[in-house]
């Protein structure tokens, strides 16, 4: 509502008083926009290099619509060209120093266009029309080194459209010189002005119960999680796909299982049965590739078979032998018995294995030099223990295969799988070694289907009646509250509450409302559509559904003659605030204030979707006046 002036009967209205009435109405509109925080460039005014040949001017697209910080509406209907060679004071914006640059700002501000000059009663020229208009302002900042030059300061009563970079010797402004990162785009409501209810939350503790503070808290929690500084996963909370002899499903269980099974001495499933070994050539016996447990069993079998052979062996006692080394017997029998005895010894520092030699065995990353069997077994044991207890670099990730039982990856190794996962993650997020780690980049979505598809479903503060959804079809984007599309109709989340929303398309905008309170509805009970592409009418909303409008109208007669006159005619017309869906079914006129001599009410004529006309005939005495002021109620 605006401040009002109460003009009275026979008041001699001055120019200042009439100007004040219009100024108060205009200020009410501006106060409404300012109080709601509505400001910024709504559409148009998009900068581009001058066409067809770029120069030191910038083209702005039309139509351009905006509201400044004071709530003043700014509009231009045709494309504009802004000269950036000089600022608003006429000072050139050239850059004189090599290695430097200068930033120039293009600002849009409100002004009035004066027209229709007339001469007043004091013989002074005045402009009868003072239409809303605009002014494009160029402001320049000081020169600075490339990459460090400051940008022009934002102005309280102007809107920044873009920043333009000037370079030494520049004759053309190209697309790379236009920066819209600071463009003061349209703001309907700030996040700090939208409340949330955080009383039942378990994790988030925003500094204030606003959307902005809540988003800041979510960002801090996610940044701490992705960087590992806070809320890190425990190993028991990280899934692991079972592989090989491991059946565990978490990283913690898998590590414990590896340690337990490799150290196991249980019959049938010792740790050695899970450690591989390559083939060992030999004559008459050899060891094929297999596990350490299998090769040790083979070795034990060879030794036992030889020592325990009951037939087919030499008459060792009949074969003479020369004492050698630690063997003092003089026959094969004696020496074999001595060898068996010595080989079976388990005495510390002189076991039987220390008397059995082994040739050098090549391998990677380990090899066995020629030495005694005890030394080679000890070396093997050291290799195995070192491998089991090694905390890092046990295997190259490229050498560890991935089972992928769920068929979720194309990679076959851990190295490739990690690269594949990181590639998919970094497509929509910043990696851990980048600035803003873990945060989203642009959210990209493929074609999600045919018809009207769901893009966003937000529970908000948990109220079903305020559940926000975002849909898109081949022509429009739909924002709905308390309404979900089920492929054939709109379904209400809460049947006891109204549904609302708005729709944007390339050619029109439409506000939606349904108060039927039914579970589903095929069409909205009331809509306000703005046909932006229409060439017939595109400045007012077109209504659909039931409509009722109340407004003001009035007329006044004056007989300047000294004799009476009958049937003096008077009338006027009314334009509805929005276009009705049909011709009103009824228009009722009600008086607010009339003079005693005024007879009846005015008569309505030629009503249509946009308004109606009215007239009346009155009889007046000489030098008399009469008036009728009232309201109309139109229903469609």
C-alpha positions in Angstrom: 0.0 0.0 0.0 1.1 3.6 -0.6 0.7 6.8 1.4 -2.5 8.5 0.3 -3.7 12.1 -0.2 -7.4 12.9 0.5 -8.5 15.4 -2.1 -11.7 17.2 -1.0 -14.6 18.9 -2.7 -13.8 22.1 -4.4 -10.2 21.8 -3.5 -7.9 23.8 -5.8 -5.2 21.2 -6.5 -1.7 22.5 -7.1 0.9 21.0 -9.3 3.0 20.0 -6.3 0.1 18.1 -4.8 -0.7 16.2 -8.0 3.0 15.4 -8.4 3.1 14.2 -4.8 0.2 11.8 -5.3 1.9 10.2 -8.3 5.2 10.1 -6.5 3.7 8.2 -3.5 2.1 5.6 -5.8 5.4 5.1 -7.6 7.3 4.9 -4.3 5.0 2.2 -3.1 5.9 0.0 -6.0 9.6 0.6 -5.4 9.3 -0.1 -1.7 7.6 -3.4 -2.4 10.5 -4.5 -4.7 13.1 -3.2 -2.3 11.5 -4.8 0.8 11.4 -8.2 -1.0 15.0 -7.9 -2.0 14.1 -8.1 -5.7 16.9 -6.6 -7.7 19.3 -7.4 -10.5 19.1 -8.1 -14.3 16.1 -10.3 -15.0 16.7 -10.9 -18.8 18.4 -9.4 -21.8 21.3 -7.0 -21.7 23.7 -9.9 -22.5 27.1 -8.5 -23.7 28.7 -9.6 -27.0 31.5 -8.3 -29.2 30.2 -5.8 -31.8 28.7 -7.4 -34.9 29.5 -7.8 -37.8 33.1 -6.4 -37.2 34.3 -6.1 -33.6 35.6 -2.8 -32.5 35.8 -0.9 -29.1 32.1 -1.1 -28.6 30.0 -3.9 -27.0 26.5 -5.0 -28.1 23.8 -5.7 -25.6 20.8 -7.9 -26.4 17.2 -6.8 -26.1 14.7 -6.6 -24.6 16.5 -5.8 -21.3 14.6 -5.9 -18.0 16.0 -5.2 -14.5 15.3 -3.7 -11.1 17.9 -1.6 -9.3 18.5 -1.7 -5.5 15.9 1.1 -5.0 13.2 -1.0 -6.7 13.2 1.1 -9.9 12.3 -0.8 -13.0 14.7 -0.4 -15.9 13.7 -1.5 -19.5 15.0 -1.2 -23.0 13.3 -2.8 -26.0 16.0 -2.6 -28.7 19.6 -3.7 -28.8 22.2 -1.3 -27.5 25.8 -0.6 -28.4 28.1 0.8 -25.7 31.3 2.6 -26.6 34.1 1.5 -24.2 36.8 3.8 -25.6 35.9 6.4 -23.0 34.2 6.5 -19.6 31.2 8.5 -18.5 33.4 11.6 -18.0 34.9 11.4 -21.5 38.2 10.2 -20.2 39.8 7.6 -22.6 40.2 4.1 -21.3 43.3 3.2 -23.3 46.1 1.2 -21.6 49.5 3.0 -22.0 51.9 0.6 -20.3 53.1 -2.7 -21.8 52.4 -5.7 -19.6 49.4 -3.9 -18.0 45.7 -4.0 -18.4 42.6 -2.0 -17.3 39.1 -3.2 -16.4 36.1 -1.2 -17.6 32.6 -1.8 -16.1 29.4 -1.3 -18.1 26.6 -0.3 -15.7 22.8 0.1 -16.2 21.0 2.8 -14.3 17.5 4.3 -14.1 16.6 7.7 -15.5 13.6 9.5 -17.0 13.0 10.6 -20.5 11.4 14.1 -20.8 9.1 14.8 -23.7 6.1 16.8 -24.8 7.2 20.3 -23.9 4.4 22.6 -22.9 4.1 26.2 -21.5 2.6 26.6 -18.1 0.6 29.5 -16.6 3.8 31.3 -15.8 5.0 31.1 -19.4 7.6 28.6 -18.3 8.4 25.5 -20.4 7.7 22.2 -18.7 7.8 18.6 -20.0 4.5 17.0 -19.6 5.7 13.4 -20.0 8.5 12.0 -17.8 8.7 8.3 -18.9 10.8 5.6 -17.3 14.0 5.1 -19.2 17.6 3.9 -18.8 21.1 5.0 -19.1 24.3 2.9 -19.9 27.3 4.1 -18.0 31.0 3.2 -18.6 33.3 3.4 -15.5 37.0 2.6 -15.5 39.4 1.3 -12.8 43.2 2.1 -12.6 45.7 0.2 -14.7 47.4 -2.8 -13.2 49.7 -5.6 -14.0 48.1 -8.4 -16.1 46.2 -10.6 -13.7 46.3 -8.1 -10.8 44.4 -5.0 -12.2 41.4 -4.0 -10.0 37.9 -3.9 -11.3 35.5 -0.9 -11.0 33.6 -0.7 -7.7 29.9 -1.6 -7.7 27.5 1.4 -7.5 24.6 1.5 -5.1 22.1 2.9 -7.7 23.5 1.0 -10.7 23.6 -2.6 -12.0 26.8 -4.1 -13.4 26.2 -5.8 -16.7 29.8 -7.0 -17.3 33.5 -6.1 -17.0 35.5 -5.4 -20.1 39.3 -5.9 -20.3 41.3 -3.2 -22.1 44.8 -4.0 -23.4 47.7 -1.9 -24.8 47.1 -1.1 -28.5 43.7 -2.8 -28.4 41.4 -2.1 -31.4 38.8 -4.8 -30.9 36.9 -6.1 -27.9 36.5 -9.9 -28.3 34.6 -12.5 -26.3 37.6 -13.3 -24.2 37.7 -9.7 -23.0 34.1 -9.9 -21.6 33.8 -11.1 -18.0 30.3 -11.6 -16.5 31.4 -13.2 -13.3 30.4 -10.1 -11.3 27.2 -9.5 -13.3 24.4 -8.4 -11.0 21.9 -11.0 -12.1 18.3 -11.0 -10.8 17.9 -12.1 -7.1 14.5 -13.1 -5.9 15.4 -14.0 -2.3 18.8 -14.4 -0.6 19.7 -17.6 1.2 20.2 -15.7 4.4 16.5 -14.7 4.2 15.1 -18.2 3.9 14.6 -20.1 7.2 15.1 -23.7 8.0 14.2 -25.8 11.1 17.3 -27.5 12.4 15.9 -28.7 15.8 15.7 -32.4 14.8 19.0 -32.7 12.9 21.6 -35.1 14.1 24.7 -34.0 12.2 24.3 -30.4 11.0 24.6 -27.5 13.4 24.4 -24.3 11.3 25.4 -21.1 12.9 21.9 -19.7 12.0 18.6 -21.3 11.0 18.8 -20.1 7.4 19.4 -21.9 4.0 22.7 -20.1 3.5 24.1 -21.1 6.9 22.9 -24.7 6.4 24.6 -24.9 3.0 27.8 -23.5 4.5 27.6 -26.2 7.3 27.0 -29.0 4.7 30.0 -27.7 2.7 32.2 -27.7 5.8 31.1 -31.3 6.7 31.7 -32.6 3.2 35.1 -30.8 2.9 36.2 -32.4 6.2 35.0 -35.8 5.1 36.6 -35.7 1.6 39.9 -34.3 2.9 40.1 -36.8 5.7 40.4 -34.1 8.3 37.1 -35.1 10.0 34.4 -37.8 9.8 36.8 -40.4 8.2 35.4 -43.9 7.6 36.7 -46.6 9.8 38.1 -49.7 8.0 35.2 -51.7 9.3 32.8 -49.3 7.4 34.6 -49.6 4.0 33.2 -52.4 1.8 35.5 -55.0 0.3 34.5 -57.4 -2.5 35.6 -61.0 -1.5 38.5 -62.3 -3.6 40.6 -65.4 -3.6 40.7 -67.1 -0.3 39.3 -64.0 1.4 35.6 -64.1 2.3 35.4 -60.8 4.3 33.2 -58.0 3.1 35.0 -55.0 4.8 38.6 -53.8 4.7 39.1 -54.4 8.4 37.9 -58.0 8.2 39.9 -58.6 5.1 43.2 -57.5 6.7 42.5 -59.5 9.8 41.7 -62.6 7.7 44.9 -62.3 5.6 47.0 -62.2 8.8 45.1 -65.1 10.4 45.2 -67.4 7.4 48.8 -66.8 6.5 49.9 -67.5 10.0 47.7 -70.6 10.3 49.3 -74.0 11.1 46.0 -76.0 10.9 46.1 -79.3 9.2 44.8 -79.1 5.6 44.8 -75.3 5.6 48.2 -74.0 6.7 49.5 -70.6 5.7 52.0 -72.1 3.3 49.1 -73.5 1.2 48.2 -69.9 0.4 51.7 -68.8 -0.7 52.7 -69.6 -4.3 56.1 -70.9 -5.4 57.6 -71.3 -8.9 58.9 -74.6 -10.4 62.3 -75.9 -9.1 64.1 -78.2 -11.7 66.1 -81.2 -10.5 67.1 -84.8 -11.3 65.7 -87.3 -10.5 63.1 -85.2 -8.7 61.8 -81.7 -9.4 59.3 -79.4 -7.9 56.5 -78.1 -10.1 55.0 -74.6 -9.7 52.5 -74.6 -6.9 52.3 -73.6 -3.3 55.1 -73.6 -0.6 53.0 -76.2 1.3 52.8 -78.5 -1.8 56.5 -78.2 -2.5 57.5 -78.9 1.1 55.1 -82.0 1.0 56.8 -83.1 -2.2 60.3 -82.7 -0.7 59.3 -84.6 2.4 57.8 -87.4 0.2 61.0 -87.6 -1.9 63.2 -88.0 1.2 60.9 -90.4 2.9 60.5 -92.6 -0.2 64.2 -92.8 -0.6 64.9 -93.5 3.0 62.1 -95.9 3.5 62.5 -98.0 0.3 62.3 -101.7 1.4 63.3 -103.2 -1.9 65.1 -102.3 -5.0 67.8 -100.5 -3.1 71.5 -101.2 -3.3 73.2 -103.6 -0.9 74.6 -100.5 0.7 76.7 -102.6 3.1 78.5 -104.2 0.2 79.5 -100.9 -1.3 82.7 -99.4 0.0 83.0 -95.7 0.5 85.7 -93.3 1.5 85.1 -91.2 4.5 84.3 -87.6 3.5 83.4 -84.5 5.3 81.4 -85.3 8.4 80.8 -88.9 7.2 83.2 -91.3 8.8 81.7 -94.7 7.7 83.5 -96.9 5.2 80.5 -98.4 3.4 77.5 -97.0 1.7 75.3 -98.6 4.2 77.2 -97.1 7.1 77.5 -93.8 5.3 73.8 -93.8 4.3 72.8 -94.6 7.9 75.1 -91.8 9.0 73.7 -89.4 6.4 70.1 -90.3 7.4 71.0 -89.8 11.0 72.7 -86.5 10.4 70.0 -85.3 8.0 67.4 -86.0 10.6 69.1 -84.0 13.2 67.4 -80.9 14.7 70.2 -79.7 16.8 70.5 -76.0 17.0 73.0 -74.5 14.6 73.7 -78.0 13.1 70.4 -79.4 11.8 70.2 -81.9 9.0 69.2 -79.1 6.5 72.6 -77.4 7.0 74.2 -80.5 5.4 72.1 -80.4 2.3 73.3 -78.0 -0.4 71.2 -76.0 -2.8 72.1 -74.4 -6.1 71.3 -70.8 -6.9 67.6 -70.1 -7.8 66.8 -67.1 -10.0 63.6 -65.1 -9.4 62.1 -61.7 -9.1 61.9 -59.8 -6.7 63.8 -62.5 -4.7 66.4 -65.1 -5.6 68.3 -67.8 -3.7 72.1 -68.0 -3.9 73.8 -71.3 -3.8 74.1 -72.4 -0.2 72.8 -75.0 2.2 69.2 -76.1 2.3 68.9 -74.6 5.8 70.1 -71.3 4.6 67.8 -71.4 1.6 64.8 -72.4 3.8 65.7 -69.7 6.2 65.9 -67.2 3.4 62.5 -68.3 2.1 61.1 -68.0 5.5 62.5 -64.4 5.7 61.1 -63.6 2.3 57.6 -64.9 3.3 57.6 -63.2 6.7 58.8 -59.9 5.2 56.0 -60.1 2.6 53.3 -60.9 5.2 54.4 -58.1 7.6 55.2 -55.5 4.9 52.9 -52.5 5.5 53.2 -50.8 2.1 54.2 -51.6 -1.5 53.5 -55.3 -1.0 52.3 -55.6 -4.6 52.1 -53.1 -7.5 48.4 -52.2 -7.9 48.7 -53.0 -11.6 49.6 -56.6 -10.6 46.5 -57.2 -8.4 43.4 -58.3 -10.2 39.8 -57.3 -9.5 37.1 -59.9 -9.4 34.2 -57.4 -10.0 31.5 -60.0 -9.1 28.9 -57.3 -9.7 30.2 -56.4 -13.2 30.5 -52.7 -12.2 33.9 -52.0 -13.8 35.6 -52.4 -17.1 39.1 -52.5 -15.5 40.8 -55.8 -14.6 43.4 -54.6 -12.1 43.3 -52.5 -8.9 45.4 -49.8 -10.6 43.1 -49.5 -13.6 40.0 -49.8 -11.4 41.2 -46.9 -9.1 41.9 -44.8 -12.2 38.4 -45.7 -13.6 36.6 -44.8 -10.4 38.6 -41.5 -10.0 37.9 -40.6 -13.6 34.2 -41.1 -13.1 34.3 -39.1 -9.7 36.3 -36.2 -11.1 33.9 -35.8 -14.0 31.5 -34.2 -11.5 33.7 -33.3 -8.5 37.0 -31.7 -7.7 39.6 -34.4 -6.9 41.4 -34.5 -3.5 44.5 -32.9 -4.9 42.6 -30.0 -6.4 41.3 -26.8 -4.9 37.7 -27.2 -3.4 38.3 -31.0 -3.1 35.1 -33.0 -3.0 32.9 -30.2 -4.1 30.6 -30.5 -7.1 31.4 -29.1 -10.5 28.5 -28.4 -12.9 25.7 -31.0 -12.4 25.4 -32.7 -15.9 22.5 -34.9 -16.7 21.8 -37.0 -19.8 18.4 -37.3 -21.5 16.4 -38.9 -18.6 13.5 -40.2 -20.7 10.5 -39.0 -22.7 7.6 -36.8 -21.7 7.8 -34.9 -18.4 10.8 -36.1 -16.4 11.8 -35.4 -12.8 15.1 -33.5 -12.3 14.9 -32.6 -8.5 12.8 -33.7 -5.5 13.6 -31.8 -2.3 11.9 -32.6 1.0 13.0 -29.2 2.4 12.2 -28.9 6.1 10.2 -32.1 5.9 6.7 -30.7 5.3 4.9 -32.7 2.6 2.8 -29.7 1.6 6.0 -27.8 0.7 7.8 -30.6 -1.1 9.6 -29.0 -4.1 10.0 -30.8 -7.4 11.6 -29.7 -10.7 10.4 -31.3 -13.9 11.3 -30.8 -17.6 9.6 -31.8 -20.8 10.3 -30.9 -24.4 9.2 -27.3 -24.0 9.0 -26.2 -20.4 10.6 -26.4 -16.9 8.0 -26.9 -14.1 8.6 -26.0 -10.4 5.9 -27.5 -8.2 4.9 -27.5 -4.5 2.7 -30.3 -3.1 2.3 -31.8 -6.6 4.0 -34.8 -8.4 3.5 -35.9 -12.0 2.4 -39.5 -12.3 2.6 -39.7 -16.1 -1.1 -38.8 -16.5 -2.1 -36.3 -13.8 -0.8 -34.3 -10.9 -0.8 -36.1 -7.6 -1.0 -34.1 -4.3 1.4 -35.0 -1.5 -1.0 -33.6 1.1 -4.7 -33.7 0.1 -5.6 -31.1 2.7 -3.4 -28.4 1.3 -3.4 -26.4 -2.0 -0.8 -27.1 -4.7 1.2 -24.4 -6.5 4.1 -23.8 -8.8 5.3 -22.0 -11.9 6.3 -23.0 -15.4 9.0 -21.4 -17.6 9.3 -22.0 -21.3 11.1 -20.3 -24.2 8.0 -18.2 -25.0 6.0 -17.7 -21.8 5.9 -17.8 -18.0 3.0 -19.1 -16.0 2.0 -19.2 -12.3 0.0 -22.3 -11.2 -2.5 -22.9 -8.4 -4.9 -25.7 -7.5 -7.2 -25.5 -4.5 -9.5 -28.5 -5.3 -7.8 -30.5 -2.5 -8.4 -33.7 -4.5 -5.8 -36.5 -4.5 -5.1 -36.0 -8.2 -6.0 -33.3 -10.8 -5.4 -33.1 -14.5 -5.4 -29.3 -14.8 -4.7 -26.4 -12.4 -7.8 -24.5 -11.1 -6.2 -21.1 -11.6 -3.3 -19.9 -13.7 -1.6 -16.6 -14.6 0.2 -16.8 -17.9 2.5 -14.2 -19.4 2.7 -14.7 -23.2 6.2 -13.3 -23.8 6.3 -14.2 -27.5 2.8 -12.9 -28.4 2.7 -10.0 -30.9 -0.8 -9.1 -29.9 -0.4 -8.7 -26.1 2.6 -9.5 -24.0 2.6 -7.0 -21.2 -0.1 -8.5 -18.9 -1.0 -11.9 -17.4 -3.7 -14.0 -19.0 -5.9 -15.6 -16.3 -7.5 -19.1 -16.4 -10.1 -20.4 -13.9 -12.4 -18.5 -11.7 -11.7 -14.7 -11.6 -12.9 -11.9 -9.4 -11.5 -8.4 -9.6 -12.4 -5.3 -7.6 -11.3 -1.8 -8.7 -12.1 1.9 -8.7 -13.9 4.2 -11.2 -15.7 7.6 -11.2 -17.0 10.5 -13.2 -17.8 14.2 -12.5 -20.1 16.8 -14.3 -19.9 20.5 -14.3 -22.4 22.9 -15.9 -20.6 26.2 -16.6 -23.7 27.7 -18.1 -26.1 29.9 -16.1 -29.2 28.0 -17.3 -30.1 24.3 -16.6 -29.2 21.5 -19.0 -30.8 18.1 -19.3 -29.2 14.8 -20.2 -25.6 15.9 -20.0 -23.5 12.8 -21.1 -20.4 11.6 -19.3 -18.4 8.3 -19.1 -15.1 6.5 -19.2 -13.5 3.1 -19.4 -11.7 0.6 -17.1 -8.8 -1.7 -18.0 -8.5 -4.9 -16.0 -5.2 -5.6 -14.2 -4.9 -8.9 -16.2 -6.7 -10.4 -19.1 -9.8 -12.4 -18.1 -10.3 -15.9 -19.4 -13.6 -14.9 -20.9 -16.0 -11.8 -21.0 -17.1 -11.2 -17.4 -20.3 -12.8 -16.5 -21.2 -9.9 -14.3 -19.9 -6.4 -13.5 -21.4 -4.7 -10.4 -20.9 -1.0 -9.7 -21.1 0.3 -6.1 -20.9 3.9 -5.0 -18.4 5.1 -2.5 -19.2 8.8 -2.6 -21.8 10.8 -4.7 -23.2 14.3 -4.7 -26.9 14.6 -3.7 -27.9 15.7 -7.2 -26.4 12.6 -9.0 -29.1 10.2 -10.1 -28.6 6.4 -10.2 -25.4 4.5 -11.0 -23.4 4.6 -14.3 -24.3 2.1 -17.0 -21.8 -0.6 -18.1 -21.3 -1.2 -21.8 -19.1 -3.2 -24.3 -17.4 -5.4 -21.7 -14.7 -7.8 -22.9 -11.7 -9.7 -21.6 -9.6 -6.5 -21.1 -12.1 -4.1 -19.5 -15.4 -2.2 -20.0 -16.8 1.2 -20.7 -19.4 3.1 -18.6 -21.6 6.2 -19.1 -24.4 8.2 -17.5 -26.8 11.1 -18.4 -27.5 13.8 -15.7 -29.6 16.9 -15.4 -27.8 19.9 -14.0 -28.9 23.4 -12.9 -27.0 26.4 -14.1 -23.4 26.6 -12.7 -24.0 23.3 -10.8 -21.7 20.3 -10.5 -22.3 16.6 -9.5 -20.1 13.5 -9.2 -20.1 9.8 -8.6 -17.1 7.8 -7.3 -17.3 4.0 -6.6 -16.0 0.5 -7.3 -16.6 -2.2 -9.7 -16.6 -6.0 -9.0 -16.1 -8.1 -12.2 -16.6 -11.9 -12.1 -15.7 -14.4 -14.8 
